Amino acid sequence: MAPSKIRRAIGHVKDQTSISLAKVGSSSSVSDLEVAIVKATRHEEYPAEERHIQEILSLTSYSRAHISACVKTLSKRLNKTRNWTVALKTLMLIQRLLSEGDPAYEQEIFFSTRRGTRILNMSDFRDTSQSNSWDFSAFVRTYALYLDERLEYMMEGRYGGRRSMYGYNDEDHEDNEGPSVVRSIPIAEMKNEHLFSKLLHLQQLLDRFLGC
């Protein structure tokens, strides 16, 4: 059996094992969520099926508990994998959730630092399974940096740049079962120092985007 076929077979076994563990390890609703995440981030080198992404969005609608469970599963997926395909598809899923999901995703992912994990920190990611995996690994690291910078810019817009020792203050945004509502500060109401900070952040974000 060729090495590429062996890798695909091993990846398939890993995915099926993860799905089986998810089915028996959690409540039915959370189990369905974890299974959908695994299916959306399979080892196969083709885009995730849209139905799995829509299922994740649906299962986490209006439920902060499910959003927390989703972020926890995504974090575990990124931390455990050394496969560039799984890592890239997980990052693509995170971008979809940040763009189309509840605003609570922004808070959960950003403030995960308090719980000891910075989900989008992929600086040590390496896939050494193939000769060209180094290039793919470099892109995964660069893409993660872009998403991290993008998330920080979004959070700055949400909370007006108010920072605590952990990052932006989240004391007024405790966990709840409803959708999160936050107010963005209009540019006309920003102070000069905030405007300059926003400009600098946009330049950094552009650099990350061009890096991708």
N, C-alpha and C positions, 0 to 999 in steps of 0.2 A: 504493500500500500504506500502510495506517495506521501511525502511529509505533509503536503497541503491537505490531503484527505484525512490524514491522521489528526491534524489540528482541528479540522472541522468536526470530526467525530468526537474528539475530546470536548470541544466547545459545546456540542449538542448534549453530551452527557452532563456537563456542568449545568447547563440551562435546565434540563429536566430534573436534576437533583434539587436545584434552587426552587423550582416550581413545586416539587413534592414537599419540600420542607415548609414552604410558605402555606401550603394547604392544611398542614397539620399543626402549625405553630402559633396560630392567631385566631381571633374571632372571625366569623364568616366574612364580614364586610372588609376588615383589614386584610384578611387572607386574599380576597378577590383583588384588592389594591396591589398587594405585593406580587401576585401572579401577573397582573397586567404590567407592572414595572419590569419584571424579568422578561416578559414577552416583547416589550418595547425596546429592550436593550440586549437582545440576543447576540450571540457571537457571530452569526452569519453576516457577511459583508454586503448588506443591502439595507436601504432605509427601513425604519420601523413602520409597521402598518398603522395607518391613521386611526383605525378603530380602537387600537390599544391606547393610543394617546387620548382619544376622546373618552374612553372608559375611565382613565385616570382623572381627567378633568371633571367628569360627572361624579365620580366617587368622592372627590374632595370638595365638591360644591357645598358651601354653607356649613362646613364642619371643620373647625380648627383642629380637633383631635385627629381627623383623617389627614389633614395637611401635615401635622407634626409627624404622623406615622409615615407619610410619603417621603418627607425630607429625611427622616431617619433611615429609611430603606435606600434612598438614593445615595446618602452618605456612605452607607455600608457597601453599596455596590461599587462606588468609586474607590474606596479605600482598599477593597479586597482584590480588585481586578488588576491584572498586569497585561491585559489584552487591549490593544488600541481601539479595536472596533467597539467593544463594550464601553470603554471610557468615552469615546467620541459620541456614541448614541445616547449615553447617559447625560452628557453635557448638552446635547441637542434637545433632549427631553426637558432638562432644567430650563433652557431658554424658552421653550414653548410654555412651560408652566408659569414662568415669570411674566411672559407677554400676555397670556390668555387666561391664566388662573386667578384665583382670589389674591388681592394685595397682601394677604397674610403670608403668602409664599416668600415675599421679599423679607418680611420680618423674621420668619422661621429660619431661612437660609443665612441671612446676615447675622442674626444673633446666636446662631449655632456656635459661634466662637466662645460664648459664655459656657457652653457645655463641653468645651475642650476640643471641638472639631471646627475647622474652617473648610467647609465642603469644597470650595473652589480653589483650594491650594493644591495644585498638582505639580509642584516644582520638582518632586522626586519621582515622578512617573516615568517608567521605562518599560518598553516592550522589546525584549531581546529574542523573540521567537523567529524572526526572519531578518535578512540583511537590510531590507527596506523599512523595517519596523522603526528604525531610529528616526527616519523622516516623519513617519506618522506620529511617533511619540512627541517629537518637537512641536508638531501642529497641535496635538492635544494640550500640551502645556501652554502654548500661546493662546489657544482658544479659551482655556480656563482663565487665563489672566484677563482677557477681554471681558468675559462674563463677570468676573469679580469686580473689575473697574466699572462696568456698566451698572452692576447692582449697587455699588457704593454711590454712584452718581444719582441713581433713582432714589436711594434712601436720603441723600442730601436734599433732593427736591421735596421729598415727603415731609421731612422734619426740620427743614430750614437750617441744616448744618449744626443743630444742637448736639454736642458730643458729651459723652461721659467717659469714664476710664475704660469702658468696654466697647466704646464706639458711639453710635447715636443712641440717645435716651429712648428706652422702650417702656418706662415705668407707667405710662398712661395707656399702654396697649397690652393689657393682660389677655391671657387666653380666654376665648369665648367660643360659642357654637355658631355665631352669626358671622356674616361677612365684615371685614374690617373697613372702617371708614376713616380716611386721613385727609388732611387738607394740605395741598401744595401752595407754597407762597408765590403769589404773582411776581413777576420780575419788577413791576413798577413799585412794589412794596419792599424790595430788597435794599439793604444797606450796601454802600460801596464795597466794603470788605467782602461781603457775601457775593457780590457780582464778580469781583476779581477771583474769588475762590471758585466760583462756578465756571468762569472762563478757563482757569488753569485745569480744572477737572475735565472740561470738554477737550482740551488739547491732549491730556493724558489718554482720554478715551479714544480719540482719533488715532493716536500712536498705537494703541492696542489693536484697533480695528485694522489699520494698515499692516500691522505685524501678521495678522491672519491672512 
